[in-house]
Structure formats: C-alpha cells, structure tokens
C-alpha cells in the first residue's frame, strides 16, 4: 500500500543524554518537513511507522496519513 504523510510528530524528547546540548529547532523542523507529503510504501499503519522510524532515526509520537489508491 502507498501512504502519504499529512501530519507527523517525532519524539525528539527521546534524545540520548550521551549527546551534549539540545537539538536545534531548525533540525527538528527539517526532519518533519522532509517527511510530510512524502509517499511511503508499507503493508499497514504499523509498518509505515516502522519504515519512517528506520529512515529518519526518530520514534514517532503521532502520525496522520492518507492511503493512495492506484
């Protein structure tokens, strides 16, 4: 199935304490903007979350998407 991301919130709070400082807001916005609007291939919603997590390196707090019909 194909999914298009309409809204997403990453869990940037889950940042590892081993890295000094805080994440830059521009970096957070860049990751979010690069994901919204993209079309992803996945088996279902759970697989979609896994695909995005693996691609971005960030866990997802919330996600909205639409299914693209062929």
N, C-alpha and C positions, 0 to 999 in steps of 0.2 A: 504494500500500500504506500501511497505517497501522502505526506503530511506537510502542510505549510504552517510555520510558526507565526502566530499573530501576537502573542504576548509571552514573555518569559521572565522569571525572576531567579537569578542564580543565588546560591548560598555562599556569598563572599565572606560571611562571618566565620565560615569553617576554614579560615586561613590558618595554616600551620604556624604555631608560635616559634618554630625554628627560623622563620624568616623575619628579619628585623623590619620595623616600620609598618605602616599601613598601606593597603593597596591604594593606588592612585584612582581617583574618581573617573578620570579620562579612560583608564584601562578598563574599568568596570563597564563604562558606557560603550566602549568599543566592542567588547565581547558580546554584550547584549544586542547592540545594533547589527553586528555581523550575523547573529542567529535569527533575529526577527525577519520574516519574509522569505527565508530560505526554505527550500523544499527538500525533505528528507525521506529516504526510503526506510521503512520499518515494518515489522509484522503487525504491531499493535501499539497502543499508547505507552505501555511499559517498555517495549523495545525502543521506541522513539526516545524516551528519557535516557535509556542506557546509551544509545547512539550519540546523543548530544553530549552527555557527560563524558564519554570517551573522547569525543572530538575536541571539546573545549578544556577538559581537565577540571571542570567545576560541577558540583552537585546542583540539582535544581530544586528550588523551593516551590515554585508554581509554574504552570505552563498552560497556555491555551493554543489551540491549533485547529486547522480545518483539514478535512480529508479532501484530497484532489481526486476527482473522478476522471477516469480516462474516457 
